[in-house]
Amino acid sequence: MIDRLDKSFHGKKVLDQISLTIEPEETFAIIGPSGTGKSVLLRHIMGLTEPDTGEVRINGVPLDMSDTEVGYRASMVFQTSALFNSLSVGENVALWLREKQVVDEELIEQIVDEKLNLVGLGGTQRLAISELSGGMKKRVAIARSLAVNPDLLLYDEPTAELDPVTTDELARVIEDLRSRVSMTTVIVTHDLNFALHLADRIAMMSGGKIVEIGTPEAIRSSENPTVRNFIYTTTKGLQGG
């Protein structure tokens, strides 16, 4: 649950009394134009940014990422994928496991194989990052996030810099994960069609505020002028419904 979250930078309010509830194992999308506070909100959910006022609660407990006994794991797929070019695909996926030394090397290799298979990249462990397409890099980043067995997986603009065909492939990967991995998913995106296809519910942000929350069907048929304008401009004239 996000409760009355406020955040300003250099005197400019970026988040303004944000409140919403995301249910366990829900796929929840946060949409809106660039610069409206979507990624800042995502960083608060992840615990990477401290709010000015308000709080994020997980299962009723205020978020404190410094607490090693928090009882759940969250992981983020960054907009740029944030892979290390000096490491192979398998080494990128295994990075957190090796750094934390949570399991032995044999099990690490099994986990890497499993997570790459989940995103349709089985057998690519030895490839260099430079050999991958943009869509493959996104999927490696997802596999790396899955390696920590997260309860909460967050995507920051996952379709950025992807062409329509690759975007569709990524949507299929994320959709397939819903039926194979038990976790809550939050997707921040300006790609309306991507959100409408994948999400159970969608929150529309504008000017640092949540202006509407609903199912994809409710968002499509919304009479809210801000939502209608976003639908109109992002679908080149298609007026929902």
ROSE-4610 file (N, C-alpha, C; in Angstrom, 1 decimal, always signed):
// ROSE-4610
residu = [M/M/M/I/I/I/D/D/D/R/R/R/L/L/L/D/D/D/K/K/K/S/S/S/F/F/F/H/H/H/G/G/G/K/K/K/K/K/K/V/V/V/L/L/L/D/D/D/Q/Q/Q/I/I/I/S/S/S/L/L/L/T/T/T/I/I/I/E/E/E/P/P/P/E/E/E/E/E/E/T/T/T/F/F/F/A/A/A/I/I/I/I/I/I/G/G/G/P/P/P/S/S/S/G/G/G/T/T/T/G/G/G/K/K/K/S/S/S/V/V/V/L/L/L/L/L/L/R/R/R/H/H/H/I/I/I/M/M/M/G/G/G/L/L/L/T/T/T/E/E/E/P/P/P/D/D/D/T/T/T/G/G/G/E/E/E/V/V/V/R/R/R/I/I/I/N/N/N/G/G/G/V/V/V/P/P/P/L/L/L/D/D/D/M/M/M/S/S/S/D/D/D/T/T/T/E/E/E/V/V/V/G/G/G/Y/Y/Y/R/R/R/A/A/A/S/S/S/M/M/M/V/V/V/F/F/F/Q/Q/Q/T/T/T/S/S/S/A/A/A/L/L/L/F/F/F/N/N/N/S/S/S/L/L/L/S/S/S/V/V/V/G/G/G/E/E/E/N/N/N/V/V/V/A/A/A/L/L/L/W/W/W/L/L/L/R/R/R/E/E/E/K/K/K/Q/Q/Q/V/V/V/V/V/V/D/D/D/E/E/E/E/E/E/L/L/L/I/I/I/E/E/E/Q/Q/Q/I/I/I/V/V/V/D/D/D/E/E/E/K/K/K/L/L/L/N/N/N/L/L/L/V/V/V/G/G/G/L/L/L/G/G/G/G/G/G/T/T/T/Q/Q/Q/R/R/R/L/L/L/A/A/A/I/I/I/S/S/S/E/E/E/L/L/L/S/S/S/G/G/G/G/G/G/M/M/M/K/K/K/K/K/K/R/R/R/V/V/V/A/A/A/I/I/I/A/A/A/R/R/R/S/S/S/L/L/L/A/A/A/V/V/V/N/N/N/P/P/P/D/D/D/L/L/L/L/L/L/L/L/L/Y/Y/Y/D/D/D/E/E/E/P/P/P/T/T/T/A/A/A/E/E/E/L/L/L/D/D/D/P/P/P/V/V/V/T/T/T/T/T/T/D/D/D/E/E/E/L/L/L/A/A/A/R/R/R/V/V/V/I/I/I/E/E/E/D/D/D/L/L/L/R/R/R/S/S/S/R/R/R/V/V/V/S/S/S/M/M/M/T/T/T/T/T/T/V/V/V/I/I/I/V/V/V/T/T/T/H/H/H/D/D/D/L/L/L/N/N/N/F/F/F/A/A/A/L/L/L/H/H/H/L/L/L/A/A/A/D/D/D/R/R/R/I/I/I/A/A/A/M/M/M/M/M/M/S/S/S/G/G/G/G/G/G/K/K/K/I/I/I/V/V/V/E/E/E/I/I/I/G/G/G/T/T/T/P/P/P/E/E/E/A/A/A/I/I/I/R/R/R/S/S/S/S/S/S/E/E/E/N/N/N/P/P/P/T/T/T/V/V/V/R/R/R/N/N/N/F/F/F/I/I/I/Y/Y/Y/T/T/T/T/T/T/T/T/T/K/K/K/G/G/G/L/L/L/Q/Q/Q/G/G/G/G/G/G]
num = [1/1/1/2/2/2/3/3/3/4/4/4/5/5/5/6/6/6/7/7/7/8/8/8/9/9/9/10/10/10/11/11/11/12/12/12/13/13/13/14/14/14/15/15/15/16/16/16/17/17/17/18/18/18/19/19/19/20/20/20/21/21/21/22/22/22/23/23/23/24/24/24/25/25/25/26/26/26/27/27/27/28/28/28/29/29/29/30/30/30/31/31/31/32/32/32/33/33/33/34/34/34/35/35/35/36/36/36/37/37/37/38/38/38/39/39/39/40/40/40/41/41/41/42/42/42/43/43/43/44/44/44/45/45/45/46/46/46/47/47/47/48/48/48/49/49/49/50/50/50/51/51/51/52/52/52/53/53/53/54/54/54/55/55/55/56/56/56/57/57/57/58/58/58/59/59/59/60/60/60/61/61/61/62/62/62/63/63/63/64/64/64/65/65/65/66/66/66/67/67/67/68/68/68/69/69/69/70/70/70/71/71/71/72/72/72/73/73/73/74/74/74/75/75/75/76/76/76/77/77/77/78/78/78/79/79/79/80/80/80/81/81/81/82/82/82/83/83/83/84/84/84/85/85/85/86/86/86/87/87/87/88/88/88/89/89/89/90/90/90/91/91/91/92/92/92/93/93/93/94/94/94/95/95/95/96/96/96/97/97/97/98/98/98/99/99/99/100/100/100/101/101/101/102/102/102/103/103/103/104/104/104/105/105/105/106/106/106/107/107/107/108/108/108/109/109/109/110/110/110/111/111/111/112/112/112/113/113/113/114/114/114/115/115/115/116/116/116/117/117/117/118/118/118/119/119/119/120/120/120/121/121/121/122/122/122/123/123/123/124/124/124/125/125/125/126/126/126/127/127/127/128/128/128/129/129/129/130/130/130/131/131/131/132/132/132/133/133/133/134/134/134/135/135/135/136/136/136/137/137/137/138/138/138/139/139/139/140/140/140/141/141/141/142/142/142/143/143/143/144/144/144/145/145/145/146/146/146/147/147/147/148/148/148/149/149/149/150/150/150/151/151/151/152/152/152/153/153/153/154/154/154/155/155/155/156/156/156/157/157/157/158/158/158/159/159/159/160/160/160/161/161/161/162/162/162/163/163/163/164/164/164/165/165/165/166/166/166/167/167/167/168/168/168/169/169/169/170/170/170/171/171/171/172/172/172/173/173/173/174/174/174/175/175/175/176/176/176/177/177/177/178/178/178/179/179/179/180/180/180/181/181/181/182/182/182/183/183/183/184/184/184/185/185/185/186/186/186/187/187/187/188/188/188/189/189/189/190/190/190/191/191/191/192/192/192/193/193/193/194/194/194/195/195/195/196/196/196/197/197/197/198/198/198/199/199/199/200/200/200/201/201/201/202/202/202/203/203/203/204/204/204/205/205/205/206/206/206/207/207/207/208/208/208/209/209/209/210/210/210/211/211/211/212/212/212/213/213/213/214/214/214/215/215/215/216/216/216/217/217/217/218/218/218/219/219/219/220/220/220/221/221/221/222/222/222/223/223/223/224/224/224/225/225/225/226/226/226/227/227/227/228/228/228/229/229/229/230/230/230/231/231/231/232/232/232/233/233/233/234/234/234/235/235/235/236/236/236/237/237/237/238/238/238/239/239/239/240/240/240/241/241/241]
x = [+0.8/+0.0/+0.9/+0.5/+1.2/+0.2/+0.6/-0.3/+0.2/-0.5/-0.3/+1.2/+1.8/+3.2/+3.4/+4.3/+4.7/+6.2/+6.7/+8.1/+8.3/+9.3/+9.7/+11.2/+11.6/+13.0/+13.3/+14.2/+14.5/+13.3/+12.4/+11.2/+10.0/+10.3/+9.2/+8.6/+7.3/+6.6/+6.5/+7.0/+7.0/+5.9/+5.7/+4.6/+3.8/+2.5/+1.5/+0.4/+0.5/-0.5/-0.9/+0.1/-0.1/-0.6/-1.7/-2.2/-2.8/-2.4/-2.9/-2.6/-3.3/-3.1/-2.9/-1.8/-1.5/-1.7/-2.5/-2.8/-1.7/-1.5/-0.6/-0.8/+0.3/+0.3/-0.5/-0.8/-1.4/-0.4/-0.8/+0.1/-0.5/+0.2/-0.3/+0.5/-0.1/+0.6/+0.4/+1.4/+1.4/+1.7/+0.7/+0.9/+0.8/+1.2/+1.2/+2.3/+2.3/+3.3/+4.6/+5.7/+7.0/+7.0/+7.8/+7.9/+6.8/+5.9/+4.8/+5.0/+6.2/+6.5/+6.4/+6.2/+6.0/+7.3/+8.5/+9.7/+10.1/+9.8/+10.0/+9.2/+7.9/+7.1/+7.6/+8.1/+8.6/+9.8/+10.7/+11.8/+11.4/+10.3/+9.8/+9.3/+8.6/+8.1/+9.3/+10.3/+11.5/+12.3/+12.1/+12.8/+14.1/+14.3/+15.5/+15.5/+14.3/+14.1/+13.2/+13.6/+12.9/+11.8/+10.6/+9.5/+9.7/+9.1/+9.1/+8.1/+6.9/+5.8/+5.1/+4.4/+3.7/+4.6/+4.1/+4.9/+4.4/+5.3/+5.0/+4.9/+3.9/+3.7/+3.6/+4.3/+4.2/+3.6/+2.4/+1.7/+1.4/+1.2/+0.8/+2.0/+3.3/+4.5/+5.2/+5.5/+6.2/+7.5/+7.7/+8.9/+10.2/+11.1/+12.4/+13.4/+14.0/+14.9/+16.2/+16.5/+17.7/+17.4/+16.2/+15.8/+16.0/+17.0/+17.3/+16.3/+15.4/+14.3/+13.0/+13.0/+11.8/+10.8/+11.3/+10.4/+10.0/+10.5/+10.1/+11.3/+11.3/+12.3/+11.7/+12.3/+11.9/+13.1/+12.8/+13.8/+13.3/+14.2/+13.8/+14.5/+13.7/+14.3/+14.4/+15.6/+15.8/+15.5/+15.2/+14.9/+16.0/+17.3/+18.4/+19.0/+18.3/+18.7/+19.8/+20.8/+21.9/+22.7/+23.0/+23.8/+25.3/+26.2/+27.6/+28.2/+28.7/+29.3/+30.5/+31.2/+32.4/+32.1/+30.8/+30.4/+29.5/+29.6/+28.7/+27.3/+26.4/+24.9/+24.8/+25.4/+25.2/+25.8/+26.9/+27.6/+26.7/+26.0/+25.1/+24.0/+23.4/+22.2/+22.7/+23.9/+24.4/+25.0/+25.1/+25.8/+25.4/+24.1/+23.7/+23.9/+23.7/+23.9/+25.4/+26.3/+27.7/+28.2/+27.7/+28.0/+27.6/+26.4/+25.8/+26.2/+26.8/+27.2/+26.1/+24.9/+23.8/+23.6/+24.2/+24.2/+25.5/+25.7/+27.0/+27.0/+28.2/+28.3/+27.5/+27.3/+26.5/+25.1/+24.5/+23.2/+23.0/+24.0/+24.0/+23.8/+24.6/+24.5/+23.1/+22.5/+21.1/+20.1/+20.3/+19.3/+19.5/+20.7/+20.9/+20.2/+20.4/+19.7/+18.2/+17.7/+16.2/+15.7/+16.3/+15.8/+15.9/+17.0/+17.1/+16.1/+15.8/+14.8/+13.4/+13.2/+11.9/+11.6/+12.7/+12.6/+12.9/+13.0/+13.2/+14.6/+15.6/+17.0/+17.9/+17.3/+18.1/+19.3/+20.4/+21.6/+22.4/+22.1/+22.8/+23.8/+24.0/+24.9/+26.2/+26.8/+28.2/+28.3/+27.2/+27.2/+27.6/+28.3/+28.6/+27.4/+27.3/+26.2/+26.2/+27.4/+27.4/+26.9/+26.7/+26.1/+24.5/+23.9/+22.5/+21.8/+20.6/+19.7/+19.1/+18.4/+17.9/+16.8/+16.0/+15.0/+15.6/+16.7/+17.4/+18.0/+18.5/+19.1/+18.0/+16.8/+15.7/+15.4/+15.4/+15.1/+16.2/+17.4/+18.5/+18.3/+18.0/+17.7/+16.6/+15.6/+14.5/+15.0/+15.7/+16.3/+17.1/+17.9/+18.8/+17.9/+16.8/+15.9/+15.2/+14.9/+14.2/+15.1/+16.4/+17.4/+17.3/+16.8/+16.7/+15.4/+14.6/+13.3/+12.4/+12.1/+11.4/+10.0/+9.4/+8.0/+7.4/+8.2/+7.8/+8.8/+8.3/+9.2/+8.7/+9.6/+9.2/+9.9/+9.2/+9.7/+9.6/+10.7/+10.8/+10.9/+9.8/+9.7/+10.4/+9.8/+10.4/+10.4/+9.6/+9.5/+10.4/+11.1/+11.9/+12.9/+13.0/+13.9/+13.7/+12.5/+12.2/+11.2/+11.4/+10.5/+9.2/+8.1/+6.8/+6.9/+7.7/+7.8/+8.4/+9.5/+10.2/+9.4/+8.6/+7.7/+6.7/+6.2/+5.2/+5.9/+7.1/+7.8/+8.0/+8.4/+8.6/+7.3/+6.2/+4.9/+4.5/+4.9/+4.6/+5.4/+6.7/+7.5/+6.9/+6.6/+6.0/+4.7/+3.9/+2.6/+2.8/+3.8/+4.0/+4.5/+5.3/+5.8/+4.7/+3.6/+2.5/+1.9/+1.9/+1.4/+2.4/+3.7/+4.8/+5.5/+5.4/+6.1/+5.1/+5.1/+4.2/+4.9/+4.4/+4.9/+4.0/+4.2/+3.5/+4.3/+3.7/+4.4/+3.9/+4.8/+4.4/+5.2/+4.5/+5.1/+4.8/+5.9/+5.8/+6.0/+5.1/+5.3/+4.4/+4.9/+4.1/+3.4/+3.7/+3.1/+1.7/+0.7/-0.7/-1.1/-0.8/-1.2/-0.6/+0.7/+1.4/+0.7/+0.4/-0.3/-1.7/-2.4/-3.8/-3.8/-2.7/-2.6/-2.2/-1.4/-0.8/-1.4/-1.9/-2.2/-3.6/-3.7/-5.0/-5.7/-4.9/-5.4/-4.3/-4.8/-3.9/-4.2/-3.1/-3.2/-2.7/-3.4/-3.0/-2.5/-1.2/-0.6/-0.6/-0.7/-0.6/-0.2/+0.8/+1.2/+1.5/+2.1/+2.5/+1.3/+0.1/-1.1/-1.6/-2.3/-3.1/-4.4/-4.7/-6.0/-7.1/-6.7/-7.7/-7.0/-7.8/-7.3/-8.5/-8.2/-9.2/-8.7/-9.6/-9.2/-8.9/-8.3/-8.0/-9.3/-10.4/-11.7/-12.2/-12.0/-12.4/-11.6/-10.3/-9.5/-9.8/-10.1/-10.4/-11.7/-12.7/-14.0/-14.1/-13.0/-13.0/-13.5/-14.2/-14.7/-13.8/-12.8/-11.9/-11.1/-11.2/-10.5/-9.0/-8.3/-6.9/-6.6/-7.4/-7.3/-7.6/-8.8/-9.2/-8.1/-7.5/-6.5/-5.3/-4.9/-3.8/-4.1/-5.3/-5.6/-5.6/-6.2/-6.3/-4.9/-4.0/-2.7/-1.8/-1.9/-1.0/-1.5/-2.8/-3.3/-3.6/-3.1/-3.2/-4.7/-5.5/-6.9/-7.9/-7.4/-8.4/-8.9/-10.3/-10.8/-11.4/-10.6/-11.0/-12.3/-12.7/-14.0/-14.1]
y = [-1.2/+0.0/+1.3/+2.2/+3.5/+4.5/+5.2/+6.1/+7.5/+8.4/+9.9/+10.3/+9.7/+9.9/+11.3/+12.1/+13.4/+13.3/+13.9/+14.1/+15.3/+16.2/+17.3/+17.3/+17.8/+18.0/+19.5/+20.1/+21.5/+22.4/+22.2/+23.0/+22.6/+21.6/+21.2/+19.9/+19.9/+18.7/+17.7/+16.5/+15.4/+14.4/+14.1/+13.2/+14.0/+14.0/+14.8/+13.9/+13.6/+12.8/+11.5/+10.7/+9.5/+8.4/+7.8/+6.7/+5.6/+4.4/+3.3/+2.0/+0.9/-0.4/-1.4/-2.1/-3.2/-4.5/-5.4/-6.7/-7.7/-8.7/-9.7/-10.5/-10.7/-11.5/-10.7/-9.5/-8.6/-8.1/-7.9/-7.2/-5.8/-4.8/-3.5/-2.5/-1.8/-0.8/+0.6/+1.4/+2.9/+3.6/+4.3/+4.9/+6.4/+7.1/+8.5/+9.0/+10.3/+10.9/+11.0/+11.2/+11.4/+12.6/+12.5/+13.6/+13.8/+12.8/+13.0/+12.3/+11.7/+11.1/+9.6/+8.9/+7.5/+6.8/+7.1/+6.4/+6.8/+8.0/+8.4/+7.6/+7.4/+6.5/+5.1/+4.6/+3.2/+3.1/+4.1/+4.1/+4.2/+4.8/+4.8/+3.4/+2.7/+1.4/+0.4/+0.6/-0.2/+0.1/+1.3/+1.7/+2.4/+2.9/+3.6/+5.1/+5.6/+7.0/+7.2/+8.2/+8.5/+9.5/+9.3/+10.3/+11.5/+12.6/+13.8/+13.5/+13.0/+12.6/+11.4/+10.7/+9.5/+8.3/+7.1/+5.9/+4.8/+3.8/+2.6/+1.5/+0.7/-0.4/-1.7/-2.7/-4.1/-5.0/-5.6/-6.4/-5.6/-4.3/-3.5/-3.0/-3.4/-3.0/-1.9/-0.8/+0.3/-0.2/+0.2/-0.2/+0.3/-0.6/-0.3/-1.2/-0.8/-1.7/-1.9/-1.2/-1.5/-2.7/-3.1/-4.2/-5.5/-6.3/-7.6/-8.6/-8.4/-9.3/-8.9/-8.1/-7.6/-8.6/-9.8/-11.0/-11.1/-10.3/-10.4/-9.8/-10.1/-9.7/-8.9/-7.8/-7.0/-6.8/-6.8/-6.6/-5.7/-5.0/-4.0/-4.3/-4.3/-4.3/-2.9/-2.4/-1.0/-0.7/+0.5/+1.0/+0.7/+0.8/+0.6/-0.8/-1.7/-3.1/-3.2/-2.2/-2.1/-3.4/-4.0/-5.2/-4.8/-5.7/-5.4/-6.0/-5.2/-5.7/-6.6/-6.4/-7.2/-8.6/-8.9/-10.2/-10.9/-12.2/-13.0/-12.9/-13.4/-13.5/-14.2/-15.4/-16.2/-15.5/-14.8/-14.1/-12.9/-12.3/-11.2/-11.7/-12.8/-13.4/-13.9/-14.4/-15.0/-13.9/-12.7/-11.7/-11.6/-11.4/-11.2/-12.4/-13.6/-14.9/-15.0/-14.7/-14.8/-13.8/-12.6/-11.5/-11.8/-12.3/-12.6/-14.0/-14.8/-16.2/-16.9/-16.9/-17.5/-19.0/-19.4/-20.9/-21.2/-22.5/-23.0/-22.8/-23.0/-22.7/-23.7/-24.9/-25.8/-25.4/-24.9/-24.5/-23.1/-22.3/-21.0/-21.4/-22.3/-22.7/-23.2/-23.9/-24.4/-23.3/-22.4/-21.2/-20.4/-20.1/-19.4/-20.0/-21.3/-22.1/-21.9/-22.1/-22.0/-20.7/-19.6/-18.3/-17.9/-18.3/-18.0/-18.7/-20.0/-20.7/-20.1/-19.5/-18.8/-17.7/-17.0/-15.9/-16.2/-17.5/-17.9/-17.8/-17.8/-17.6/-18.8/-20.0/-21.1/-21.3/-21.7/-22.0/-20.7/-19.6/-18.3/-17.9/-18.8/-18.4/-17.8/-18.3/-18.0/-16.8/-16.3/-15.2/-13.9/-13.1/-11.7/-10.8/-9.8/-8.9/-8.2/-7.9/-7.2/-8.0/-9.3/-10.2/-10.2/-9.5/-9.6/-8.4/-8.7/-7.6/-6.8/-5.7/-5.0/-5.8/-6.5/-7.3/-8.4/-9.0/-10.1/-9.5/-8.3/-7.7/-7.4/-7.0/-6.9/-8.2/-9.3/-10.6/-11.1/-10.8/-11.1/-10.3/-9.1/-8.3/-8.8/-9.3/-10.0/-11.2/-12.0/-13.3/-13.0/-11.9/-11.5/-11.1/-10.4/-10.0/-11.3/-12.2/-13.4/-14.3/-14.2/-15.0/-14.8/-13.7/-13.4/-14.0/-14.7/-15.2/-14.1/-13.0/-11.9/-12.1/-11.5/-11.5/-10.3/-9.3/-8.1/-7.8/-7.7/-7.4/-6.1/-5.2/-3.9/-3.6/-3.1/-2.8/-1.3/-0.7/+0.8/+0.9/+1.4/+1.6/+0.4/-0.8/-1.9/-1.9/-1.1/-1.1/+0.0/+0.8/+1.9/+1.4/+2.1/+1.8/+0.5/-0.1/-1.4/-1.1/-1.8/-1.7/-2.5/-2.3/-2.9/-4.5/-5.1/-6.5/-7.0/-6.4/-6.7/-6.5/-5.4/-5.1/-6.2/-6.7/-7.8/-9.0/-9.3/-10.5/-10.3/-9.1/-8.9/-9.0/-8.5/-8.7/-10.2/-11.0/-12.4/-13.0/-12.6/-13.1/-12.8/-11.5/-11.1/-11.8/-11.9/-12.6/-14.0/-14.7/-16.1/-16.3/-15.3/-15.4/-15.3/-14.6/-14.6/-15.9/-16.8/-18.2/-19.2/-18.7/-19.7/-19.3/-18.0/-17.5/-16.8/-17.1/-16.5/-15.2/-14.0/-12.8/-11.6/-10.5/-9.3/-8.5/-7.9/-7.2/-5.8/-4.9/-3.5/-3.0/-2.4/-2.0/-0.5/+0.3/+1.7/+1.9/+2.5/+2.7/+3.8/+4.4/+5.4/+4.7/+3.3/+2.6/+2.0/+2.8/+2.4/+1.0/+0.7/-0.7/-1.8/-1.6/-2.6/-2.8/-1.7/-1.7/-2.4/-2.0/-2.5/-4.0/-4.5/-5.9/-6.7/-6.2/-7.0/-6.9/-5.7/-5.3/-5.9/-6.2/-6.5/-5.1/-4.2/-2.8/-1.8/-0.6/+0.5/+1.7/+2.4/+3.8/+4.8/+5.8/+6.9/+8.0/+8.5/+9.6/+10.8/+12.0/+13.3/+14.3/+15.1/+16.1/+15.7/+14.5/+14.0/+13.4/+13.3/+12.8/+11.6/+10.7/+9.6/+10.2/+10.2/+10.8/+9.7/+8.4/+7.4/+6.0/+5.1/+3.7/+2.8/+1.8/+0.9/-0.3/-1.2/-2.2/-1.7/-2.4/-1.9/-1.5/-2.3/-1.9/-0.5/-0.3/+0.9/+2.1/+1.9/+3.0/+3.3/+2.3/+2.5/+3.3/+3.1/+3.8/+5.0/+5.4/+6.5/+7.8/+8.6/+9.9/+11.0/+10.6/+11.6/+12.3/+13.6/+14.3/+14.0/+13.9/+13.7/+12.3/+11.3/+9.9/+9.9/+10.5/+10.6/+11.2/+12.3/+12.9/+12.0/+11.3/+10.4/+9.3/+8.7/+7.6/+8.2/+9.3/+9.9/+10.2/+10.8/+11.1/+9.9/+8.9/+7.8/+6.7/+6.8/+5.9/+6.5/+7.8/+8.5/+8.7/+9.0/+9.3/+8.3/+7.1/+6.1/+6.5/+6.7/+7.2/+6.2/+5.1/+4.1/+3.4/+2.5/+1.9/+0.9]
z = [+0.0/+0.0/+0.0/-0.8/-0.9/-0.2/+0.8/+1.5/+1.6/+0.8/+0.8/+0.6/-0.4/-0.7/-1.3/-0.8/-1.3/-1.5/-2.7/-2.9/-3.8/-3.3/-4.1/-4.4/-5.5/-5.8/-6.2/-5.4/-5.7/-5.7/-4.8/-4.7/-5.6/-6.5/-7.5/-7.0/-6.8/-6.3/-7.4/-7.2/-8.2/-7.9/-6.7/-6.2/-5.3/-5.5/-4.8/-4.2/-2.9/-2.2/-3.0/-3.3/-4.0/-3.1/-3.3/-2.5/-3.5/-3.3/-4.0/-3.3/-3.6/-3.1/-4.2/-4.1/-5.1/-4.5/-5.0/-4.4/-4.7/-3.8/-4.0/-5.3/-6.1/-7.3/-8.4/-8.2/-9.2/-10.2/-11.5/-12.4/-12.5/-12.0/-11.9/-12.8/-13.6/-14.5/-14.0/-14.1/-13.9/-15.2/-15.7/-17.0/-16.9/-18.0/-18.1/-18.9/-19.3/-20.1/-19.4/-20.1/-19.5/-18.6/-17.5/-16.6/-15.6/-15.5/-14.6/-13.2/-13.0/-11.7/-11.6/-12.7/-12.7/-12.2/-12.7/-12.3/-10.9/-10.5/-9.1/-8.1/-8.5/-7.7/-7.6/-8.7/-8.7/-7.8/-7.7/-6.9/-5.4/-5.1/-3.7/-3.4/-4.3/-4.1/-3.8/-4.5/-4.4/-3.1/-2.5/-1.4/-1.7/-2.9/-3.4/-3.1/-2.8/-2.6/-1.4/-0.5/+0.7/+0.4/+0.8/+0.6/+1.6/+1.2/+2.1/+3.2/+2.8/+3.7/+3.1/+4.0/+3.5/+3.6/+3.3/+3.4/+2.5/+2.2/+1.5/+2.5/+2.5/+3.4/+2.6/+3.1/+2.6/+3.6/+3.2/+4.2/+5.5/+5.4/+6.6/+7.3/+6.9/+7.6/+6.8/+7.4/+6.7/+6.0/+4.8/+4.0/+4.7/+4.9/+5.4/+4.8/+3.7/+2.9/+3.6/+4.7/+5.5/+6.5/+6.6/+7.5/+6.8/+7.2/+6.5/+6.8/+7.8/+8.1/+7.5/+6.5/+5.9/+5.5/+5.1/+4.8/+3.4/+2.5/+1.1/+0.3/-1.0/-1.9/-3.0/-3.3/-4.5/-5.4/-6.7/-7.7/-8.9/-9.5/-10.5/-11.9/-13.0/-14.3/-14.8/-14.9/-15.3/-16.7/-17.0/-18.4/-19.4/-18.9/-19.8/-19.7/-19.0/-18.7/-17.7/-17.8/-16.8/-16.7/-17.8/-17.9/-17.9/-17.5/-17.5/-18.8/-19.7/-20.9/-20.7/-19.6/-19.3/-18.9/-18.6/-18.2/-19.2/-19.2/-20.2/-19.7/-20.5/-20.2/-18.8/-18.7/-17.5/-16.3/-16.5/-15.4/-14.9/-15.8/-15.5/-14.6/-15.1/-14.3/-12.9/-12.8/-11.6/-10.6/-11.0/-10.3/-8.9/-8.6/-7.2/-6.4/-7.0/-6.2/-5.8/-6.7/-6.4/-5.4/-5.6/-4.6/-3.2/-3.1/-1.7/-1.2/-2.1/-1.7/-1.0/-1.5/-0.8/-1.1/-2.2/-2.6/-3.2/-3.4/-3.9/-5.4/-6.1/-7.5/-8.3/-7.9/-8.7/-8.8/-7.7/-7.6/-8.4/-8.3/-9.1/-10.6/-11.1/-12.5/-12.8/-11.9/-12.1/-12.2/-11.3/-11.2/-12.5/-12.9/-14.1/-15.3/-15.4/-16.5/-16.5/-15.2/-15.1/-15.4/-15.0/-15.2/-16.7/-17.3/-18.8/-19.6/-19.2/-19.8/-19.7/-18.5/-18.3/-19.2/-19.7/-20.6/-22.0/-22.3/-23.7/-24.2/-23.2/-23.6/-23.2/-23.1/-22.7/-23.7/-23.2/-24.0/-24.4/-23.8/-24.1/-23.1/-22.1/-20.9/-21.3/-22.4/-22.7/-23.7/-24.1/-25.1/-24.4/-25.2/-24.7/-24.9/-24.0/-24.1/-25.4/-26.0/-27.2/-28.4/-28.2/-29.2/-29.2/-28.2/-28.0/-28.7/-29.1/-29.6/-28.4/-28.6/-27.5/-26.8/-27.5/-26.8/-26.0/-26.5/-25.7/-24.4/-24.5/-23.3/-22.3/-22.7/-21.7/-21.0/-21.8/-21.2/-20.3/-20.6/-19.7/-18.4/-18.5/-17.3/-16.4/-17.1/-16.4/-15.7/-16.4/-15.8/-14.6/-14.7/-13.5/-12.3/-12.6/-11.5/-10.9/-11.8/-11.3/-10.5/-10.6/-9.9/-8.4/-8.0/-6.5/-6.0/-6.8/-6.4/-5.8/-6.5/-5.9/-5.7/-4.6/-4.4/-5.2/-5.4/-6.1/-7.2/-8.5/-9.6/-10.3/-10.4/-10.9/-12.3/-13.2/-14.6/-14.8/-15.1/-15.4/-16.9/-17.6/-19.0/-19.8/-19.7/-20.3/-21.8/-22.5/-23.9/-24.5/-23.7/-24.2/-25.2/-26.3/-27.4/-28.1/-27.9/-28.6/-29.8/-30.9/-32.0/-31.7/-32.5/-32.2/-32.1/-33.0/-33.0/-31.7/-31.3/-30.1/-28.9/-28.9/-27.8/-27.6/-28.7/-28.6/-28.0/-28.4/-27.9/-26.4/-25.9/-24.5/-23.7/-24.3/-23.7/-23.5/-24.4/-24.3/-23.2/-23.1/-22.0/-20.6/-20.5/-19.2/-18.9/-19.9/-19.8/-19.4/-20.0/-19.7/-18.2/-17.7/-16.4/-15.4/-15.7/-14.8/-14.4/-15.4/-15.1/-14.6/-14.6/-14.2/-12.9/-12.5/-11.3/-10.4/-9.1/-8.2/-7.6/-8.1/-7.6/-8.0/-7.4/-7.8/-8.8/-9.8/-10.8/-11.0/-11.0/-11.2/-12.4/-13.4/-14.7/-14.8/-14.9/-15.2/-16.7/-17.4/-18.9/-19.4/-20.5/-21.3/-22.4/-22.6/-23.7/-23.3/-23.7/-23.3/-23.7/-24.9/-25.4/-24.6/-24.3/-23.5/-22.1/-21.5/-20.2/-20.3/-21.3/-21.5/-21.7/-22.4/-22.7/-21.4/-20.6/-19.5/-18.2/-17.9/-16.5/-16.0/-14.8/-14.1/-13.8/-13.4/-13.1/-13.5/-13.8/-14.3/-13.5/-13.1/-12.5/-13.5/-13.8/-14.7/-13.8/-14.1/-13.4/-14.3/-13.7/-14.5/-13.4/-13.7/-12.8/-11.4/-11.3/-9.9/-9.1/-9.7/-9.0/-9.8/-9.0/-9.6/-10.0/-11.3/-11.7/-11.9/-12.1/-12.2/-12.0/-11.4/-11.2/-11.7/-12.5/-12.9/-13.7/-14.1/-15.0/-16.4/-17.3/-18.6/-19.3/-19.1/-19.7/-19.2/-17.8/-17.3/-17.8/-17.9/-18.4/-19.9/-20.7/-22.1/-22.2/-21.3/-21.4/-20.5/-19.9/-18.9/-19.6/-18.8/-19.3/-18.7/-17.9/-17.3/-18.5/-18.6/-19.7/-19.8/-18.7/-18.8/-19.3/-18.9/-19.4/-20.9/-21.3/-22.6/-23.6/-23.1/-23.9/-24.1/-23.0/-23.1/-24.1/-24.0/-24.9/-26.4/-26.6/-27.9/-28.5/-27.7/-28.3/-28.5/-27.6/-27.7/-28.7/-29.1/-30.1/-31.5/-31.6/-32.9/-33.3/-32.3/-32.7/-32.3/-31.9/-31.5/-30.1/-30.0/-28.8/-27.9/-27.7/-26.7/-27.0/-26.1/-26.2/-27.3]
